[in-house]
Amino acid sequence: MWKYYALLSALFAALTAIFAKIGVRGINSDLATGIRTVVILLITWGIVLCGGHMGEIKDIGRHAWIFLILSGTVPPYLLTGS
């Protein structure tokens, strides 16, 4: 089953890159990334809320929070070269 998800992930990553190149000509890349991030944020929190997982946020330990924050901040920093 994981192979199916891996293939889907690769497919959607490729589509994302293609859509980004085609759809954002003439738009600042930071602005485009910000807009995509907001869309992903809304979809992701919708999944959390519809799945009834909001109450589980209090169960996340300090160690997990640190690494969640690092995993969310380090890749964008490396990609933008800022």
C-alpha positions as CSV (number, residue, x, y, z in Angstrom):
1,M,0.0,0.0,0.0
2,W,2.9,2.4,0.8
3,K,4.1,2.1,-2.8
4,Y,0.7,3.4,-4.0
5,Y,1.0,6.4,-1.8
6,A,4.6,7.0,-2.8
7,L,3.6,7.0,-6.5
8,L,0.7,9.4,-5.8
9,S,3.0,11.6,-3.8
10,A,5.5,11.8,-6.7
11,L,2.7,12.4,-9.2
12,F,1.2,15.3,-7.1
13,A,4.7,16.8,-6.5
14,A,5.3,16.8,-10.3
15,L,1.9,18.4,-10.9
16,T,2.6,21.0,-8.3
17,A,5.8,22.0,-10.0
18,I,4.2,22.1,-13.4
19,F,1.2,24.1,-12.2
20,A,3.5,26.5,-10.4
21,K,5.6,27.1,-13.5
22,I,2.6,27.6,-15.8
23,G,0.3,29.5,-13.5
24,V,2.6,32.1,-11.8
25,R,4.4,33.7,-14.7
26,G,4.8,37.4,-13.9
27,I,4.0,36.9,-10.2
28,N,6.6,37.3,-7.4
29,S,7.6,33.8,-6.3
30,D,7.3,34.7,-2.6
31,L,3.8,35.9,-3.2
32,A,2.9,32.8,-5.1
33,T,4.4,30.6,-2.3
34,G,2.4,32.5,0.3
35,I,-0.9,32.0,-1.6
36,R,-0.2,28.3,-2.0
37,T,0.7,28.0,1.6
38,V,-2.6,29.6,2.7
39,V,-4.5,27.2,0.5
40,I,-2.7,24.2,1.9
41,L,-3.2,25.5,5.4
42,L,-6.9,25.8,5.0
43,I,-7.2,22.3,3.4
44,T,-5.0,20.7,6.1
45,W,-6.9,22.3,9.0
46,G,-10.2,21.3,7.4
47,I,-9.0,17.7,7.4
48,V,-8.0,18.0,11.1
49,L,-11.3,19.4,12.0
50,C,-13.4,17.0,10.0
51,G,-11.5,14.1,11.4
52,G,-12.1,15.2,14.9
53,H,-8.5,15.5,15.8
54,M,-8.4,19.0,17.2
55,G,-8.6,17.7,20.8
56,E,-5.4,15.7,20.3
57,I,-3.3,18.9,20.1
58,K,-3.0,19.0,23.9
59,D,-1.4,15.6,23.9
60,I,1.6,16.7,21.8
61,G,4.7,16.8,23.9
62,R,7.4,19.5,24.1
63,H,9.9,17.3,22.2
64,A,7.4,16.7,19.3
65,W,6.5,20.4,19.2
66,I,10.2,21.4,18.8
67,F,10.7,19.0,15.9
68,L,7.4,19.9,14.3
69,I,8.4,23.5,14.3
70,L,11.9,22.8,13.0
71,S,10.5,20.6,10.2
72,G,8.2,23.4,9.2
73,T,10.8,26.2,9.3
74,V,14.1,24.7,8.2
75,P,13.0,23.4,4.7
76,P,11.6,26.8,3.5
77,Y,14.7,28.5,4.8
78,L,16.9,26.1,2.8
79,L,14.8,26.4,-0.3
80,T,14.7,30.2,-0.4
81,G,18.4,30.7,0.5
82,S,17.4,33.5,3.0
